[in-house]
């Protein structure tokens, strides 16, 4: 007799945004290895194709979309679900960091961070809950950051945006529970991705070493976040909603 595996994603259809790089790419690859069919969304088709070739299974879809480009996200997601199948999960990993000292931060800079990290998440939550877009007992996972709970110089906009993400998750979880949708966040510490490389070029190697020392287990890997997403999407987390799973190598401790 086959034993039930509560962590399996076999037969699940999951949308992963930001799947062209970093955490989003590793999430998409890992979910495919756990049996999920994945719709990968990002702005760059060639980078999405680079993710696709590393994935297991068949039936995955590529969707080229710019969430800040005026797309009607609810209509777009409804059409994707109609062309393929309703979703069982969403991992919203698209985001920007854009470090900048307060004195040099323009309103345009601030608004781009908020639009990319917060407004896009709201539009996806609104789109996901539409009739015909998601199946019962589905799961939304937004990627937050330890910066929602801890400050760093030059990251005011990023910290504020991730704090907003976690507040949005709590409110959405309470409202959407009656619709059979769980909503959670993952708050990574610093993981080794393209974003971290960009941060190091800005602050310098000595500052990055100091940041790494604040992680008792060192910097993480994008796969560490992918494993957490797997849990929150799976039946193993069926009684988990409205919370933030911290995956930070001990940073906040």
C-alpha positions as CSV (number, residue, x, y, z in Angstrom):
1,X,0.0,0.0,0.0
2,X,1.3,3.4,-1.0
3,X,1.9,5.7,2.1
4,X,0.3,9.2,1.9
5,X,3.0,11.8,1.6
6,X,1.6,15.1,3.0
7,X,4.5,17.1,1.4
8,X,3.8,15.8,-2.2
9,X,2.7,18.3,-4.8
10,X,1.8,15.6,-7.3
11,X,-1.1,16.8,-9.5
12,X,-0.9,20.4,-8.2
13,X,-0.8,23.4,-10.6
14,X,1.3,26.2,-9.2
15,X,2.0,29.7,-10.5
16,X,5.5,31.0,-9.7
17,X,6.3,34.7,-10.4
18,X,9.8,35.9,-10.7
19,X,10.7,32.5,-12.0
20,X,13.4,33.8,-14.3
21,X,16.0,34.2,-11.6
22,X,17.0,33.8,-7.9
23,X,14.5,32.5,-5.4
24,X,11.7,32.3,-8.0
25,X,13.7,30.1,-10.3
26,X,14.7,27.7,-7.6
27,X,11.2,27.5,-6.3
28,X,9.9,26.6,-9.8
29,X,12.6,23.9,-10.3
30,X,12.1,22.3,-6.9
31,X,8.2,22.3,-7.2
32,X,8.5,20.5,-10.5
33,X,10.7,17.8,-8.8
34,X,7.9,17.3,-6.3
35,X,5.4,16.6,-9.0
36,X,3.8,20.0,-9.5
37,X,2.9,21.4,-12.9
38,X,4.2,25.0,-12.9
39,X,3.2,28.1,-14.8
40,X,6.3,30.3,-14.8
41,X,5.8,34.1,-15.0
42,X,8.4,36.9,-15.5
43,X,9.3,39.6,-17.9
44,X,12.2,37.9,-19.8
45,X,11.3,34.9,-22.0
46,X,14.9,33.7,-22.5
47,X,15.5,33.6,-18.8
48,X,12.2,31.7,-18.3
49,X,13.4,29.2,-20.9
50,X,16.6,28.8,-18.9
51,X,14.6,27.9,-15.9
52,X,12.3,25.5,-17.9
53,X,15.2,23.4,-19.1
54,X,16.2,22.6,-15.5
55,X,12.7,21.4,-14.5
56,X,11.3,17.9,-14.2
57,X,8.1,16.8,-15.7
58,X,5.9,18.0,-18.6
59,X,3.1,20.5,-19.1
60,X,4.8,23.5,-17.6
61,X,3.9,26.9,-19.2
62,X,5.7,30.2,-19.7
63,X,4.0,33.5,-19.2
64,X,5.8,36.7,-20.1
65,X,4.3,39.5,-18.0
66,X,5.3,42.8,-16.5
67,X,3.1,43.4,-13.4
68,X,3.9,47.1,-13.7
69,X,3.2,47.4,-17.4
70,X,-0.5,48.0,-17.2
71,X,-1.6,44.4,-17.5
72,X,-5.1,43.6,-16.2
73,X,-3.8,40.9,-13.8
74,X,-7.2,39.4,-12.8
75,X,-8.2,39.0,-16.5
76,X,-4.8,37.6,-17.4
77,X,-4.8,35.0,-14.6
78,X,-8.4,34.0,-15.4
79,X,-7.3,33.4,-19.1
80,X,-4.3,31.4,-18.0
81,X,-6.4,29.2,-15.7
82,X,-9.0,28.7,-18.5
83,X,-6.3,27.7,-21.0
84,X,-4.6,25.2,-18.7
85,X,-6.4,24.3,-15.4
86,X,-7.3,26.1,-12.2
87,X,-4.4,26.7,-9.8
88,X,-3.7,25.0,-6.5
89,X,-1.0,27.4,-5.4
90,X,0.8,30.7,-6.1
91,X,4.3,31.7,-5.1
92,X,4.9,35.4,-5.7
93,X,8.7,35.7,-5.7
94,X,9.0,38.7,-8.1
95,X,10.4,41.7,-6.3
96,X,13.1,44.4,-6.1
97,X,15.5,45.6,-3.4
98,X,16.9,48.9,-4.9
99,X,19.1,50.1,-2.0
100,X,19.2,53.9,-1.6
101,X,20.0,56.2,1.3
102,X,16.9,58.2,2.5
103,X,18.4,61.5,1.4
104,X,18.8,60.2,-2.2
105,X,15.4,58.4,-2.4
106,X,13.1,60.0,-4.9
107,X,9.3,59.5,-4.9
108,X,9.6,57.7,-8.1
109,X,12.2,55.3,-6.5
110,X,9.9,54.7,-3.5
111,X,6.8,54.1,-5.7
112,X,8.6,51.6,-7.9
113,X,9.6,49.5,-4.8
114,X,6.0,49.7,-3.4
115,X,4.5,48.9,-6.8
116,X,6.8,45.9,-7.4
117,X,6.8,44.4,-3.9
118,X,3.3,45.3,-2.6
119,X,0.8,46.3,-5.3
120,X,1.7,43.3,-7.5
121,X,1.1,41.0,-4.5
122,X,-2.3,42.6,-3.9
123,X,-3.3,42.3,-7.6
124,X,-2.3,38.6,-7.6
125,X,-4.2,37.8,-4.5
126,X,-7.3,39.6,-5.9
127,X,-6.8,37.7,-9.2
128,X,-6.2,34.3,-7.6
129,X,-9.5,34.2,-5.6
130,X,-11.7,34.7,-8.7
131,X,-14.1,31.9,-9.5
132,X,-12.6,29.4,-11.8
133,X,-9.0,30.5,-11.1
134,X,-8.2,28.4,-8.1
135,X,-9.2,25.0,-6.7
136,X,-10.6,24.4,-3.2
137,X,-7.9,24.1,-0.5
138,X,-5.4,26.2,-2.4
139,X,-2.4,28.2,-1.0
140,X,-0.8,31.6,-1.7
141,X,2.8,32.2,-0.6
142,X,4.3,35.7,-0.8
143,X,8.1,36.1,-0.4
144,X,8.8,38.6,2.3
145,X,12.1,39.2,4.0
146,X,13.7,39.5,7.5
147,X,13.9,43.2,6.6
148,X,10.1,43.3,7.5
149,X,11.2,43.0,11.1
150,X,14.8,44.4,11.1
151,X,16.3,47.5,9.7
152,X,19.3,48.1,7.5
153,X,20.7,51.4,6.2
154,X,19.7,52.3,2.6
155,X,16.8,49.8,2.7
156,X,14.0,52.0,4.0
157,X,11.8,51.3,1.0
158,X,12.5,47.6,1.0
159,X,11.9,47.2,4.7
160,X,8.6,49.2,4.5
161,X,7.4,47.2,1.5
162,X,8.1,43.8,3.1
163,X,6.4,44.9,6.3
164,X,3.4,45.7,4.2
165,X,3.6,42.3,2.5
166,X,3.3,40.6,5.9
167,X,0.4,42.8,7.1
168,X,-1.3,42.0,3.8
169,X,-0.8,38.3,4.3
170,X,-2.5,38.4,7.7
171,X,-5.5,40.3,6.5
172,X,-5.9,38.2,3.3
173,X,-5.6,35.0,5.3
174,X,-8.5,36.0,7.6
175,X,-10.7,37.1,4.7
176,X,-10.0,34.2,2.3
177,X,-10.2,31.4,4.8
178,X,-13.9,31.0,4.1
179,X,-13.1,30.6,0.4
180,X,-10.7,27.7,1.1
181,X,-7.5,29.7,0.4
182,X,-4.6,29.8,2.8
183,X,-2.2,32.8,2.6
184,X,1.3,32.8,4.1
185,X,4.6,34.5,3.7
186,X,8.3,33.3,3.8
187,X,10.8,35.7,5.3
188,X,14.3,34.7,4.1
189,X,17.5,36.1,5.5
190,X,20.2,36.8,3.0
191,X,20.4,34.1,0.4
192,X,23.0,33.8,-2.4
193,X,21.2,35.2,-5.5
194,X,21.7,38.0,-8.1
195,X,20.1,40.5,-5.6
196,X,22.9,39.8,-3.1
197,X,25.5,40.2,-5.7
198,X,24.1,43.6,-6.5
199,X,24.0,44.5,-2.9
200,X,27.6,43.5,-2.4
201,X,28.7,45.7,-5.3
202,X,26.9,48.6,-3.6
203,X,28.1,48.2,0.0
204,X,31.4,46.5,-0.5
205,X,32.8,43.1,0.5
206,X,33.7,44.1,4.1
207,X,30.1,45.2,4.8
208,X,28.8,41.9,3.2
209,X,31.1,39.9,5.5
210,X,29.6,41.8,8.5
211,X,26.1,41.0,7.3
212,X,27.0,37.3,6.9
213,X,28.4,37.2,10.4
214,X,24.9,38.2,11.6
215,X,23.6,35.0,10.2
216,X,24.7,32.3,12.7
217,X,24.4,29.6,10.0
218,X,25.8,31.8,7.3
219,X,24.1,33.0,4.1
220,X,21.4,30.7,2.8
221,X,20.6,29.2,-0.6
222,X,17.6,29.8,-2.7
223,X,16.8,26.1,-2.3
224,X,16.2,26.7,1.4
225,X,13.4,29.0,0.5
226,X,12.0,26.6,-2.1
227,X,11.8,23.9,0.6
228,X,9.7,26.2,2.8
229,X,7.4,27.1,-0.2
230,X,6.9,23.4,-0.8
231,X,5.7,22.9,2.8
232,X,3.3,25.9,2.7
233,X,1.8,24.8,-0.6
234,X,1.4,21.1,0.5
235,X,-1.3,19.3,2.5
236,X,1.2,19.2,5.4
237,X,0.4,22.9,6.0
238,X,-3.3,22.6,5.7
239,X,-3.8,24.2,9.2
240,X,-1.3,27.0,8.6
241,X,-2.5,30.4,7.4
242,X,-1.8,34.1,8.1
243,X,1.7,33.6,9.3
244,X,5.3,34.3,8.2
245,X,7.8,31.4,8.1
246,X,11.2,32.8,8.9
247,X,14.0,31.0,7.0
248,X,17.1,33.1,8.0
249,X,19.9,31.1,9.3
250,X,19.3,32.6,12.7
251,X,19.5,36.3,11.6
252,X,16.6,37.5,13.7
253,X,17.6,35.5,16.7
